């Protein structure tokens, strides 16, 4: 009986340590993008996996922005800012592009 009690205690302690030792939550991220005409070189945006993201995009032209992989897209108006809020919950590299000019504005890297 004492052996069984020790096994149960050991399992309980092990499970408690594993539960407490998980990774810390990623801090929220805010990304500000200003897209010029013509667009500048492709930007690199790095985001921690699990972060709550607010992406603010302002374009110089009427356009159609699309973040591949996360499948977020929206039409833009010159000088107006669109705001996307999402959780960076998929690791990988994703293109943020214009569906009007096919320019790749940014590579969004989630890791």
N, CA, C and O atoms as a printed pandas DataFrame, in Angstrom:
     atom_number atom_name residue_name chain_id  residue_number  x_coord  y_coord  z_coord
0              1         N          UNK        A               1    0.817   -1.197    0.000
1              2        CA          UNK        A               1    0.000    0.000    0.000
2              3         C          UNK        A               1    0.861    1.261    0.000
3              4         O          UNK        A               1    0.543    2.240   -0.676
4              5         N          UNK        A               2    1.972    1.227    0.777
5              6        CA          UNK        A               2    2.856    2.392    0.820
6              7         C          UNK        A               2    3.485    2.657   -0.542
7              8         O          UNK        A               2    3.674    3.813   -0.922
8              9         N          UNK        A               3    3.810    1.597   -1.279
9             10        CA          UNK        A               3    4.402    1.765   -2.605
10            11         C          UNK        A               3    3.403    2.444   -3.531
11            12         O          UNK        A               3    3.768    3.353   -4.276
12            13         N          UNK        A               4    2.162    2.019   -3.492
13            14        CA          UNK        A               4    1.125    2.622   -4.329
14            15         C          UNK        A               4    0.945    4.103   -3.985
15            16         O          UNK        A               4    0.797    4.931   -4.883
16            17         N          UNK        A               5    0.958    4.437   -2.705
17            18        CA          UNK        A               5    0.831    5.824   -2.262
18            19         C          UNK        A               5    2.004    6.653   -2.781
19            20         O          UNK        A               5    1.802    7.780   -3.233
20            21         N          UNK        A               6    3.199    6.131   -2.726
21            22        CA          UNK        A               6    4.388    6.851   -3.223
22            23         C          UNK        A               6    4.287    7.063   -4.742
23            24         O          UNK        A               6    4.659    8.126   -5.239
24            25         N          UNK        A               7    3.798    6.084   -5.466
25            26        CA          UNK        A               7    3.642    6.223   -6.917
26            27         C          UNK        A               7    2.645    7.331   -7.233
27            28         O          UNK        A               7    2.893    8.174   -8.095
28            29         N          UNK        A               8    1.529    7.323   -6.538
29            30        CA          UNK        A               8    0.510    8.358   -6.757
30            31         C          UNK        A               8    1.064    9.733   -6.411
31            32         O          UNK        A               8    0.826   10.690   -7.148
32            33         N          UNK        A               9    1.801    9.854   -5.304
33            34        CA          UNK        A               9    2.399   11.138   -4.915
34            35         C          UNK        A               9    3.397   11.602   -5.980
35            36         O          UNK        A               9    3.415   12.780   -6.338
36            37         N          UNK        A              10    4.217   10.695   -6.481
37            38        CA          UNK        A              10    5.207   11.042   -7.500
38            39         C          UNK        A              10    4.526   11.520   -8.782
39            40         O          UNK        A              10    4.954   12.499   -9.394
40            41         N          UNK        A              11    3.473   10.826   -9.179
41            42        CA          UNK        A              11    2.737   11.245  -10.376
42            43         C          UNK        A              11    2.106   12.621  -10.185
43            44         O          UNK        A              11    2.144   13.454  -11.090
44            45         N          UNK        A              12    1.536   12.858   -9.026
45            46        CA          UNK        A              12    0.914   14.144   -8.734
46            47         C          UNK        A              12    1.944   15.265   -8.797
47            48         O          UNK        A              12    1.694   16.304   -9.406
48            49         N          UNK        A              13    3.088   15.063   -8.178
49            50        CA          UNK        A              13    4.135   16.089   -8.183
50            51         C          UNK        A              13    4.639   16.330   -9.601
51            52         O          UNK        A              13    4.845   17.478   -9.995
52            53         N          UNK        A              14    4.839   15.278  -10.365
53            54        CA          UNK        A              14    5.307   15.409  -11.743
54            55         C          UNK        A              14    4.306   16.191  -12.580
55            56         O          UNK        A              14    4.690   17.100  -13.316
56            57         N          UNK        A              15    3.034   15.847  -12.475
57            58        CA          UNK        A              15    2.005   16.559  -13.237
58            59         C          UNK        A              15    1.918   18.023  -12.823
59            60         O          UNK        A              15    1.741   18.890  -13.678
60            61         N          UNK        A              16    2.035   18.313  -11.550
61            62        CA          UNK        A              16    1.992   19.692  -11.071
62            63         C          UNK        A              16    3.160   20.492  -11.629
63            64         O          UNK        A              16    2.978   21.642  -12.028
64            65         N          UNK        A              17    4.337   19.918  -11.665
65            66        CA          UNK        A              17    5.505   20.623  -12.197
66            67         C          UNK        A              17    5.374   20.868  -13.690
67            68         O          UNK        A              17    5.733   21.941  -14.175
68            69         N          UNK        A              18    4.869   19.897  -14.416
69            70        CA          UNK        A              18    4.688   20.063  -15.861
70            71         C          UNK        A              18    3.665   21.156  -16.133
71            72         O          UNK        A              18    3.878   21.987  -17.016
72            73         N          UNK        A              19    2.576   21.173  -15.403
73            74        CA          UNK        A              19    1.526   22.173  -15.609
74            75         C          UNK        A              19    2.029   23.574  -15.316
75            76         O          UNK        A              19    1.632   24.518  -15.999
76            77         N          UNK        A              20    2.882   23.738  -14.331
77            78        CA          UNK        A              20    3.394   25.060  -13.960
78            79         C          UNK        A              20    4.538   25.510  -14.850
79            80         O          UNK        A              20    4.844   26.701  -14.910
80            81         N          UNK        A              21    5.162   24.590  -15.529
81            82        CA          UNK        A              21    6.351   24.922  -16.295
82            83         C          UNK        A              21    6.097   25.207  -17.756
83            84         O          UNK        A              21    7.034   25.179  -18.554
84            85         N          UNK        A              22    4.853   25.483  -18.138
85            86        CA          UNK        A              22    4.545   25.773  -19.532
86            87         C          UNK        A              22    5.131   27.105  -19.960
87            88         O          UNK        A              22    5.515   27.916  -19.117
88            89         N          UNK        A              23    5.205   27.337  -21.270
89            90        CA          UNK        A              23    5.794   28.580  -21.758
90            91         C          UNK        A              23    4.942   29.782  -21.365
91            92         O          UNK        A              23    3.716   29.698  -21.285
92            93         N          UNK        A              24    5.612   30.886  -21.125
93            94        CA          UNK        A              24    4.906   32.123  -20.792
94            95         C          UNK        A              24    4.167   32.621  -22.036
95            96         O          UNK        A              24    4.608   32.401  -23.164
96            97         N          UNK        A              25    3.064   33.276  -21.816
97            98        CA          UNK        A              25    2.297   33.815  -22.935
98            99         C          UNK        A              25    3.101   34.912  -23.630
99           100         O          UNK        A              25    3.784   35.705  -22.983
100          101         N          UNK        A              26    3.007   34.940  -24.945
101          102        CA          UNK        A              26    3.707   35.967  -25.718
102          103         C          UNK        A              26    3.025   37.314  -25.474
103          104         O          UNK        A              26    1.799   37.376  -25.385
104          105         N          UNK        A              27    3.800   38.386  -25.365
105          106        CA          UNK        A              27    3.206   39.706  -25.158
106          107         C          UNK        A              27    2.457   40.163  -26.410
107          108         O          UNK        A              27    2.801   39.745  -27.516
108          109         N          UNK        A              28    1.445   41.010  -26.257
109          110        CA          UNK        A              28    0.714   41.530  -27.420
110          111         C          UNK        A              28    1.677   42.294  -28.340
111          112         O          UNK        A              28    2.657   42.882  -27.882
112          113         N          UNK        A              29    1.379   42.274  -29.627
113          114        CA          UNK        A              29    2.222   42.920  -30.627
114          115         C          UNK        A              29    1.382   43.899  -31.438
115          116         O          UNK        A              29    0.250   43.596  -31.812
116          117         N          UNK        A              30    1.947   45.077  -31.706
117          118        CA          UNK        A              30    1.313   46.045  -32.595
118          119         C          UNK        A              30    2.257   46.297  -33.756
119          120         O          UNK        A              30    3.434   46.600  -33.560
120          121         N          UNK        A              31    1.732   46.171  -34.966
121          122        CA          UNK        A              31    2.522   46.365  -36.180
122          123         C          UNK        A              31    1.909   47.529  -36.947
123          124         O          UNK        A              31    0.713   47.528  -37.236
124          125         N          UNK        A              32    2.736   48.526  -37.276
125          126        CA          UNK        A              32    2.295   49.684  -38.059
126          127         C          UNK        A              32    2.951   49.609  -39.430
127          128         O          UNK        A              32    4.178   49.585  -39.527
128          129         N          UNK        A              33    2.151   49.571  -40.486
129          130        CA          UNK        A              33    2.681   49.536  -41.849
130          131         C          UNK        A              33    2.132   50.709  -42.647
131          132         O          UNK        A              33    0.929   50.970  -42.650
132          133         N          UNK        A              34    3.030   51.406  -43.322
133          134        CA          UNK        A              34    2.628   52.466  -44.243
134          135         C          UNK        A              34    3.127   52.033  -45.613
135          136         O          UNK        A              34    4.330   51.908  -45.839
136          137         N          UNK        A              35    2.193   51.808  -46.518
137          138        CA          UNK        A              35    2.522   51.332  -47.856
138          139         C          UNK        A              35    2.517   52.521  -48.801
139          140         O          UNK        A              35    1.496   53.183  -48.984
140          141         N          UNK        A              36    3.677   52.781  -49.399
141          142        CA          UNK        A              36    3.855   53.926  -50.286
142          143         C          UNK        A              36    3.547   53.545  -51.733
143          144         O          UNK        A              36    3.312   52.379  -52.048
144          145         N          UNK        A              37    3.554   54.557  -52.607
145          146        CA          UNK        A              37    3.357   54.340  -54.041
146          147         C          UNK        A              37    4.565   54.910  -54.773
147          148         O          UNK        A              37    4.726   56.130  -54.805
148          149         N          UNK        A              38    5.417   54.081  -55.361
149          150        CA          UNK        A              38    5.380   52.620  -55.369
150          151         C          UNK        A              38    5.778   52.062  -53.998
151          152         O          UNK        A              38    6.400   52.755  -53.193
152          153         N          UNK        A              39    5.411   50.798  -53.742
153          154        CA          UNK        A              39    5.737   50.196  -52.443
154          155         C          UNK        A              39    7.250   50.081  -52.243
155          156         O          UNK        A              39    8.007   49.872  -53.190
156          157         N          UNK        A              40    7.661   50.223  -50.997
157          158        CA          UNK        A              40    9.071   50.043  -50.637
158          159         C          UNK        A              40    9.408   48.552  -50.714
159          160         O          UNK        A              40    8.549   47.725  -51.023
160          161         N          UNK        A              41   10.660   48.226  -50.432
161          162        CA          UNK        A              41   11.084   46.825  -50.430
162          163         C          UNK        A              41   10.249   46.028  -49.426
163          164         O          UNK        A              41    9.735   46.576  -48.451
164          165         N          UNK        A              42   10.126   44.743  -49.679
165          166        CA          UNK        A              42    9.368   43.851  -48.808
166          167         C          UNK        A              42    9.924   43.920  -47.383
167          168         O          UNK        A              42   11.125   43.763  -47.163
168          169         N          UNK        A              43    9.031   44.157  -46.425
169          170        CA          UNK        A              43    9.432   44.227  -45.022
170          171         C          UNK        A              43    9.410   42.837  -44.402
171          172         O          UNK        A              43    8.748   41.926  -44.899
172          173         N          UNK        A              44   10.142   42.696  -43.314
173          174        CA          UNK        A              44   10.165   41.447  -42.541
174          175         C          UNK        A              44    9.560   41.761  -41.180
175          176         O          UNK        A              44   10.055   42.618  -40.448
176          177         N          UNK        A              45    8.476   41.051  -40.852
177          178        CA          UNK        A              45    7.794   41.248  -39.572
178          179         C          UNK        A              45    7.863   39.932  -38.812
179          180         O          UNK        A              45    7.377   38.905  -39.286
180          181         N          UNK        A              46    8.464   39.968  -37.635
181          182        CA          UNK        A              46    8.576   38.764  -36.818
182          183         C          UNK        A              46    7.616   38.863  -35.636
183          184         O          UNK        A              46    7.586   39.864  -34.921
184          185         N          UNK        A              47    6.832   37.799  -35.449
185          186        CA          UNK        A              47    5.851   37.750  -34.370
186          187         C          UNK        A              47    6.049   36.476  -33.555
187          188         O          UNK        A              47    6.306   35.413  -34.118
188          189         N          UNK        A              48    5.932   36.579  -32.226
189          190        CA          UNK        A              48    6.029   35.364  -31.421
190          191         C          UNK        A              48    4.742   34.544  -31.523
191          192         O          UNK        A              48    3.638   35.088  -31.535
192          193         N          UNK        A              49    4.914   33.239  -31.595
193          194        CA          UNK        A              49    3.777   32.334  -31.658
194          195         C          UNK        A              49    2.886   32.544  -30.439
195          196         O          UNK        A              49    3.370   32.576  -29.308
196          197         N          UNK        A              50    1.596   32.684  -30.669
197          198        CA          UNK        A              50    0.638   32.855  -29.586
198          199         C          UNK        A              50    0.313   34.301  -29.243
199          200         O          UNK        A              50   -0.565   34.556  -28.418
200          201         N          UNK        A              51    1.003   35.247  -29.859
201          202        CA          UNK        A              51    0.773   36.668  -29.541
202          203         C          UNK        A              51   -0.561   37.150  -30.102
203          204         O          UNK        A              51   -0.991   36.731  -31.177
204          205         N          UNK        A              52   -1.197   38.032  -29.356
205          206        CA          UNK        A              52   -2.354   38.764  -29.866
206          207         C          UNK        A              52   -1.786   39.927  -30.673
207          208         O          UNK        A              52   -0.994   40.716  -30.157
208          209         N          UNK        A              53   -2.188   40.034  -31.933
209          210        CA          UNK        A              53   -1.585   41.002  -32.847
210          211         C          UNK        A              53   -2.616   42.042  -33.262
211          212         O          UNK        A              53   -3.762   41.711  -33.565
212          213         N          UNK        A              54   -2.195   43.298  -33.273
213          214        CA          UNK        A              54   -2.950   44.382  -33.886
214          215         C          UNK        A              54   -2.087   44.894  -35.029
215          216         O          UNK        A              54   -0.992   45.410  -34.806
216          217         N          UNK        A              55   -2.582   44.750  -36.250
217          218        CA          UNK        A              55   -1.852   45.201  -37.430
218          219         C          UNK        A              55   -2.603   46.375  -38.027
219          220         O          UNK        A              55   -3.778   46.270  -38.376
220          221         N          UNK        A              56   -1.898   47.504  -38.139
221          222        CA          UNK        A              56   -2.479   48.730  -38.684
222          223         C          UNK        A              56   -1.797   49.012  -40.023
223          224         O          UNK        A              56   -0.578   49.179  -40.085
224          225         N          UNK        A              57   -2.590   49.063  -41.089
225          226        CA          UNK        A              57   -2.039   49.233  -42.439
226          227         C          UNK        A              57   -2.651   50.475  -43.073
227          228         O          UNK        A              57   -3.872   50.623  -43.141
228          229         N          UNK        A              58   -1.772   51.366  -43.535
229          230        CA          UNK        A              58   -2.198   52.566  -44.250
230          231         C          UNK        A              58   -1.569   52.522  -45.630
231          232         O          UNK        A              58   -0.356   52.358  -45.753
232          233         N          UNK        A              59   -2.381   52.668  -46.670
233          234        CA          UNK        A              59   -1.867   52.596  -48.042
234          235         C          UNK        A              59   -2.028   53.939  -48.751
235          236         O          UNK        A              59   -2.902   54.741  -48.423
236          237         N          UNK        A              60   -1.158   54.156  -49.731
237          238        CA          UNK        A              60   -1.211   55.388  -50.518
238          239         C          UNK        A              60   -2.223   55.289  -51.660
239          240         O          UNK        A              60   -2.631   56.303  -52.227
240          241         N          UNK        A              61   -2.620   54.068  -51.987
241          242        CA          UNK        A              61   -3.545   53.839  -53.098
242          243         C          UNK        A              61   -4.760   53.046  -52.653
243          244         O          UNK        A              61   -4.736   52.372  -51.623
244          245         N          UNK        A              62   -5.815   53.133  -53.437
245          246        CA          UNK        A              62   -6.944   52.222  -53.246
246          247         C          UNK        A              62   -6.410   50.830  -53.554
247          248         O          UNK        A              62   -5.815   50.618  -54.610
248          249         N          UNK        A              63   -6.614   49.889  -52.655
249          250        CA          UNK        A              63   -5.960   48.593  -52.812
250          251         C          UNK        A              63   -6.787   47.488  -52.173
251          252         O          UNK        A              63   -7.899   47.718  -51.697
252          253         N          UNK        A              64   -6.230   46.296  -52.171
253          254        CA          UNK        A              64   -6.861   45.135  -51.550
254          255         C          UNK        A              64   -5.750   44.366  -50.843
255          256         O          UNK        A              64   -4.965   43.675  -51.492
256          257         N          UNK        A              65   -5.679   44.482  -49.520
257          258        CA          UNK        A              65   -4.643   43.843  -48.718
258          259         C          UNK        A              65   -5.058   42.422  -48.363
259          260         O          UNK        A              65   -6.230   42.147  -48.105
260          261         N          UNK        A              66   -4.058   41.507  -48.355
261          262        CA          UNK        A              66   -4.341   40.106  -48.031
262          263         C          UNK        A              66   -3.162   39.513  -47.274
263          264         O          UNK        A              66   -2.027   39.569  -47.746
264          265         N          UNK        A              67   -3.430   38.943  -46.098
265          266        CA          UNK        A              67   -2.428   38.209  -45.328
266          267         C          UNK        A              67   -2.698   36.734  -45.561
267          268         O          UNK        A              67   -3.641   36.163  -45.013
268          269         N          UNK        A              68   -1.850   36.124  -46.387
269          270        CA          UNK        A              68   -2.009   34.705  -46.716
270          271         C          UNK        A              68   -1.853   33.845  -45.468
271          272         O          UNK        A              68   -1.228   34.265  -44.494
272          273         N          UNK        A              69   -2.406   32.669  -45.497
273          274        CA          UNK        A              69   -2.319   31.737  -44.369
274          275         C          UNK        A              69   -3.373   32.026  -43.321
275          276         O          UNK        A              69   -4.136   31.139  -42.936
276          277         N          UNK        A              70   -3.417   33.259  -42.862
277          278        CA          UNK        A              70   -4.439   33.667  -41.890
278          279         C          UNK        A              70   -5.725   34.072  -42.607
279          280         O          UNK        A              70   -6.773   34.232  -41.981
280          281         N          UNK        A              71   -5.634   34.233  -43.910
281          282        CA          UNK        A              71   -6.775   34.553  -44.772
282          283         C          UNK        A              71   -7.556   35.766  -44.274
283          284         O          UNK        A              71   -8.782   35.747  -44.161
284          285         N          UNK        A              72   -6.800   36.814  -43.982
285          286        CA          UNK        A              72   -7.396   38.101  -43.629
286          287         C          UNK        A              72   -7.213   38.995  -44.843
287          288         O          UNK        A              72   -6.104   39.126  -45.361
288          289         N          UNK        A              73   -8.292   39.607  -45.296
289          290        CA          UNK        A              73   -8.172   40.525  -46.418
290          291         C          UNK        A              73   -9.209   41.632  -46.307
291          292         O          UNK        A              73  -10.284   41.468  -45.730
292          293         N          UNK        A              74   -8.832   42.774  -46.889
293          294        CA          UNK        A              74   -9.712   43.934  -46.792
294          295         C          UNK        A              74   -9.320   44.954  -47.861
295          296         O          UNK        A              74   -8.148   45.096  -48.209
296          297         N          UNK        A              75  -10.324   45.653  -48.369
297          298        CA          UNK        A              75  -10.060   46.744  -49.300
298          299         C          UNK        A              75   -9.595   47.962  -48.516
299          300         O          UNK        A              75  -10.024   48.194  -47.385
300          301         N          UNK        A              76   -8.708   48.735  -49.139
301          302        CA          UNK        A              76   -8.169   49.928  -48.485
302          303         C          UNK        A              76   -8.481   51.161  -49.317
303          304         O          UNK        A              76   -8.708   51.082  -50.525
304          305         N          UNK        A              77   -8.485   52.283  -48.649
305          306        CA          UNK        A              77   -8.645   53.585  -49.307
306          307         C          UNK        A              77   -7.386   54.409  -49.041
307          308         O          UNK        A              77   -6.774   54.273  -47.982
308          309         N          UNK        A              78   -6.992   55.261  -49.989
309          310        CA          UNK        A              78   -5.780   56.052  -49.815
310          311         C          UNK        A              78   -5.801   56.865  -48.510
311          312         O          UNK        A              78   -6.760   57.584  -48.227
312          313         N          UNK        A              79   -4.730   56.734  -47.730
313          314        CA          UNK        A              79   -4.587   57.518  -46.506
314          315         C          UNK        A              79   -5.380   57.018  -45.316
315          316         O          UNK        A              79   -5.183   57.510  -44.205
316          317         N          UNK        A              80   -6.263   56.064  -45.509
317          318        CA          UNK        A              80   -7.045   55.524  -44.396
318          319         C          UNK        A              80   -6.368   54.272  -43.851
319          320         O          UNK        A              80   -5.728   53.529  -44.595
320          321         N          UNK        A              81   -6.511   54.045  -42.552
321          322        CA          UNK        A              81   -5.874   52.914  -41.893
322          323         C          UNK        A              81   -6.889   51.810  -41.643
323          324         O          UNK        A              81   -7.967   52.045  -41.096
324          325         N          UNK        A              82   -6.522   50.601  -42.057
325          326        CA          UNK        A              82   -7.330   49.437  -41.686
326          327         C          UNK        A              82   -6.650   48.776  -40.487
327          328         O          UNK        A              82   -5.429   48.840  -40.343
328          329         N          UNK        A              83   -7.434   48.155  -39.649
329          330        CA          UNK        A              83   -6.901   47.528  -38.442
330          331         C          UNK        A              83   -7.348   46.070  -38.419
331          332         O          UNK        A              83   -8.537   45.764  -38.505
332          333         N          UNK        A              84   -6.366   45.179  -38.302
333          334        CA          UNK        A              84   -6.639   43.758  -38.179
334          335         C          UNK        A              84   -6.188   43.300  -36.817
335          336         O          UNK        A              84   -5.094   43.644  -36.370
336          337         N          UNK        A              85   -7.018   42.530  -36.154
337          338        CA          UNK        A              85   -6.652   41.930  -34.872
338          339         C          UNK        A              85   -6.790   40.416  -35.009
339          340         O          UNK        A              85   -7.830   39.907  -35.425
340          341         N          UNK        A              86   -5.724   39.712  -34.652
341          342        CA          UNK        A              86   -5.739   38.258  -34.759
342          343         C          UNK        A              86   -4.720   37.672  -33.798
343          344         O          UNK        A              86   -3.875   38.381  -33.252
344          345         N          UNK        A              87   -4.815   36.370  -33.602
345          346        CA          UNK        A              87   -3.849   35.650  -32.778
346          347         C          UNK        A              87   -2.860   34.964  -33.700
347          348         O          UNK        A              87   -3.258   34.247  -34.618
348          349         N          UNK        A              88   -1.577   35.179  -33.464
349          350        CA          UNK        A              88   -0.524   34.550  -34.263
350          351         C          UNK        A              88   -0.364   33.106  -33.791
351          352         O          UNK        A              88    0.590   32.768  -33.091
352          353         N          UNK        A              89   -1.309   32.268  -34.185
353          354        CA          UNK        A              89   -1.360   30.902  -33.659
354          355         C          UNK        A              89   -0.901   29.838  -34.648
355          356         O          UNK        A              89   -1.058   28.644  -34.392
356          357         N          UNK        A              90   -0.330   30.265  -35.787
357          358        CA          UNK        A              90    0.185   29.316  -36.777
358          359         C          UNK        A              90    1.621   29.687  -37.112
359          360         O          UNK        A              90    1.874   30.746  -37.687
360          361         N          UNK        A              91    2.557   28.824  -36.756
361          362        CA          UNK        A              91    3.959   29.095  -37.063
362          363         C          UNK        A              91    4.180   29.011  -38.567
363          364         O          UNK        A              91    3.556   28.205  -39.257
364          365         N          UNK        A              92    5.079   29.855  -39.063
365          366        CA          UNK        A              92    5.413   29.829  -40.482
366          367         C          UNK        A              92    5.676   31.219  -41.005
367          368         O          UNK        A              92    5.716   32.186  -40.244
368          369         N          UNK        A              93    5.855   31.315  -42.315
369          370        CA          UNK        A              93    6.075   32.592  -42.989
370          371         C          UNK        A              93    4.907   32.833  -43.933
371          372         O          UNK        A              93    4.544   31.967  -44.729
372          373         N          UNK        A              94    4.329   34.015  -43.832
373          374        CA          UNK        A              94    3.122   34.345  -44.587
374          375         C          UNK        A              94    3.312   35.676  -45.305
375          376         O          UNK        A              94    3.840   36.626  -44.728
376          377         N          UNK        A              95    2.884   35.745  -46.557
377          378        CA          UNK        A              95    2.997   36.977  -47.328
378          379         C          UNK        A              95    1.813   37.896  -47.060
379          380         O          UNK        A              95    0.658   37.471  -47.046
380          381         N          UNK        A              96    2.133   39.163  -46.849
381          382        CA          UNK        A              96    1.132   40.215  -46.811
382          383         C          UNK        A              96    1.291   40.943  -48.139
383          384         O          UNK        A              96    2.337   41.535  -48.408
384          385         N          UNK        A              97    0.257   40.898  -48.961
385          386        CA          UNK        A              97    0.411   41.429  -50.312
386          387         C          UNK        A              97   -0.777   42.260  -50.763
387          388         O          UNK        A              97   -1.841   42.271  -50.144
388          389         N          UNK        A              98   -0.549   42.955  -51.869
389          390        CA          UNK        A              98   -1.594   43.690  -52.565
390          391         C          UNK        A              98   -2.205   42.782  -53.612
391          392         O          UNK        A              98   -1.485   42.135  -54.373
392          393         N          UNK        A              99   -3.521   42.728  -53.657
393          394        CA          UNK        A              99   -4.181   41.976  -54.719
394          395         C          UNK        A              99   -4.463   42.868  -55.924
395          396         O          UNK        A              99   -5.036   42.413  -56.914
396          397         N          UNK        A             100   -4.063   44.138  -55.842
397          398        CA          UNK        A             100   -4.201   45.044  -56.981
398          399         C          UNK        A             100   -2.910   45.059  -57.792
399          400         O          UNK        A             100   -2.940   44.902  -59.013
400          401         N          UNK        A             101   -1.770   45.249  -57.112
401          402        CA          UNK        A             101   -0.485   45.349  -57.809
402          403         C          UNK        A             101    0.347   44.072  -57.707
403          404         O          UNK        A             101    1.380   43.956  -58.367
404          405         N          UNK        A             102   -0.090   43.114  -56.889
405          406        CA          UNK        A             102    0.653   41.875  -56.609
406          407         C          UNK        A             102    1.974   42.131  -55.886
407          408         O          UNK        A             102    2.826   41.243  -55.838
408          409         N          UNK        A             103    2.158   43.316  -55.329
409          410        CA          UNK        A             103    3.358   43.608  -54.548
410          411         C          UNK        A             103    3.293   42.865  -53.220
411          412         O          UNK        A             103    2.242   42.788  -52.584
412          413         N          UNK        A             104    4.423   42.328  -52.819
413          414        CA          UNK        A             104    4.510   41.708  -51.497
414          415         C          UNK        A             104    5.024   42.780  -50.543
415          416         O          UNK        A             104    6.182   43.190  -50.621
416          417         N          UNK        A             105    4.162   43.223  -49.655
417          418        CA          UNK        A             105    4.504   44.302  -48.731
418          419         C          UNK        A             105    5.367   43.809  -47.575
419          420         O          UNK        A             105    6.267   44.508  -47.110
420          421         N          UNK        A             106    5.071   42.570  -47.112
421          422        CA          UNK        A             106    5.810   42.057  -45.960
422          423         C          UNK        A             106    5.770   40.547  -45.930
423          424         O          UNK        A             106    4.820   39.919  -46.399
424          425         N          UNK        A             107    6.814   39.981  -45.371
425          426        CA          UNK        A             107    6.808   38.571  -44.983
426          427         C          UNK        A             107    6.601   38.546  -43.491
427          428         O          UNK        A             107    7.420   39.071  -42.736
428          429         N          UNK        A             108    5.518   37.943  -43.060
429          430        CA          UNK        A             108    5.177   37.858  -41.642
430          431         C          UNK        A             108    5.652   36.491  -41.153
431          432         O          UNK        A             108    5.180   35.452  -41.615
432          433         N          UNK        A             109    6.591   36.514  -40.212
433          434        CA          UNK        A             109    7.207   35.285  -39.716
434          435         C          UNK        A             109    6.740   35.058  -38.287
435          436         O          UNK        A             109    7.011   35.863  -37.396
436          437         N          UNK        A             110    6.036   33.952  -38.081
437          438        CA          UNK        A             110    5.512   33.601  -36.756
438          439         C          UNK        A             110    6.311   32.412  -36.242
439          440         O          UNK        A             110    6.337   31.350  -36.863
440          441         N          UNK        A             111    6.966   32.609  -35.088
441          442        CA          UNK        A             111    7.756   31.506  -34.513
442          443         C          UNK        A             111    7.810   31.610  -32.996
443          444         O          UNK        A             111    8.429   30.770  -32.342
